[in-house]
Amino acid sequence: MSEITAELVRELREATNLGMMECKKALTEAGGDKEKAIRLLREKGMAFAQKRADRAANQGIIASVVRGEKVASLVELNCETDFVAKNASFRDFAAKLAADACDTDANLADTKKADLVAKIQSTGENLVIRRNMRFVLSGTGVVSSYIHLGGKIGVLVEAVCLKPESTANPVFVEAVRDVTMQIAAANPGYLDHTQIPQDVLASEREIYAKQIQGKPANIVDKIVDGKIKKFYSDVCLVDQPFVKEPKVSISQMLAAKGKEIGDTITIKRFIRYQIGQTA
């Protein structure tokens, strides 16, 4: 068993927002394994805050370029200090990388090494091109981006429809914009439930079943199914409550907007970057 150090207890407290005694007890039960301790706490039904590791941990900026609504890029450029992250030259470099990313699916960390070294020398800080992504529209629709919190969060979305003229309709434009903002704010992990790996679903079902131990066997499955439905509304974009109107889901909002313009609006894919995000 790993030693239950004060530092390990502190890390679990930061990850769960629970008290010291609950954390120490869970770590002891888990043999010092933090991830196992988190799972044990969930199985016991203890609610806790999102891991702080998912929040901004490094400095830098996320930049995007959209070309004619047909091609869009997203780039994360990291630095050591907030001072450099706010520097105009650093931001211009990130914008140039985003423009370069529109032309390639290659890893910019490999293809732009010389440019990066030059920028490191000029800033005096270690810089990292952490990741980049390009969306190229396939079919009728648009690719769109959204940058939030001054470059701390970035989103790319590919939205498709049936009629070319719909892409210029203000209703369509607003719907796509709302979806990008939804992704930035609500951080969905998947587009819909079909993208959730089976092992993740199995693990969730097991956790929920343990949370309701002692209930009559004939209603356990119904309760677990209800919890899985709630899980979908937390992690699947199309099932999430629309942040501007929580009584309707994103899929319902898109259906209503599509009906309004006499078309069908579908989100084909998305990606979300956050500075310092660990996963």
Order of alpha helices (4+ residues) and beta strands (2+ residues): alpha-alpha-alpha-beta-beta-alpha-alpha-alpha-alpha-beta-beta-beta-alpha-alpha-alpha-beta-beta-alpha-beta
